[in-house]
Amino acid sequence: MERVLTVSNLYDKNYSLIPFTGIWSEMLGEQEYGGIWLVYGAEKNGKTSFALILANYLSTLDSVLYISAEEGLKYTFRQACIRAGIDRTNQALKILPYVSLDSIHRHLSKRRAPRFVFVDNLSVYKDEINDKILLELKKEYPDVTFIYVAHEEDGEPYTAVAKACRRFSDIIVRVTGLTAQVGGRTEGGTFRIDEEKAALLFGDNVND
């Protein structure tokens, strides 16, 4: 039987917060390690660019695993990494092509497991990951933040699991035309993705 906490117990509880800085702090607010985030958008609108820029930043805070399941390790993905400003000496960011769900578990079971895992793209895992698996991964690895990238259809995340992912997500980012609209459990805002400078610039409607 689970112990019932008093309000005092809750207020005295220590939370492991991700130490965001700068624009990321303004955009994402205070977030704990763990949980689910979603980045989605239509084809060729910049969702992988945004995800890579985010992964590059998060690698300055902790270890990151980026699974390029859809594009693999093709030349175009390498160029996207370069545009995102990812330095070739970055040891905190590991990149893999598609790997099975079992392999993801093996990586997360290592002693020095990543604290952030990007899965790009959920469509590739439509036969392996469902809403139940999303919650099981979150429960089994409570200190790992899972960031899923998904396609969009008619303004909505594409595939049933991507829609479920949005329901479960603490941070939801919709990318359209190199613009990231951030929402979820944060004040959020609208941000423009500048690939050439490998940065996020404030748009006209920040915190709108």
Residue, then its C-alpha position, 0 to 999 in steps of 0.5 A: m500500500e502506497r504511503v499517503l503524503t501530507v501537504s508538508n511532505l509534498y512541499d519538503k520533497n526534493y525534485s530533480l529539475i533540468p537546469f535550463t538556461g537562457i532562451w531554453s529556460e524561458m521556453l521550457g520553464e521548470q521541468e523534472y528529469g523524466g517524462i515524455w515530450l513531443v515534437y511534431g510537424a509536417e514534412k520538411n518544416g524543420k522538426t528534425s532541425f529543432a530536435l537536433i538543436l535541442a539535443n545539442y543544447l541538452s548535451t551540455l547538461d547531461s548525456v543524450l541518445y538520439i535515434s535517427a530511425e527514419e533518416g538513418l545516418k545518411y549524408t543529409f542527416r550529417q548535414a542537419c547535424i552540422r547545421a544544428g551546430i553539433d561539434r564533432t568532438n561532442q562526447a555527450l551526444k550519441i547518435l544511432p540509426y534505427v534500433s529495436l525496442d529491445s536495443i533501446h532497453r539495453h542502452l537504458s539499462k547501462r550504468r551510464a545510461p542517457r538522461f535524454v532519449f530522442v526517437d525520430n521518428l515515431s512512425v518507424y516504431k508503429d509496430e513496436i511502440n503503442d500507448k501502453i509501451l510509452l507509459e511502460l518506458k516512462k515508468e521503468y526509466p523515471d529519470v530519463t526524458f523521452i523526446y519523440v518526433a512525429h509527423e503531422e497530418d491535418g494539423e494533428p500528430y500522425t498515427a495513433v501512438a503519436k496522438a497518445c504521446r501528445r496526451f502524455s507529454d509535458i512539453i509539446v512542440r509543433v513545428t511549422g515553417l521553421t517556427a516552433q510553437v511550444g506548449g504543454r506544462t509551461e508558458g511556452g511561446t513561439f520561436r523561430i528556428d535559425e538553422e544558419k546560426a544553429a540557434l532559436l530566436f524569439g519570434d513575434n509572439v513569444n509567450d503569446 
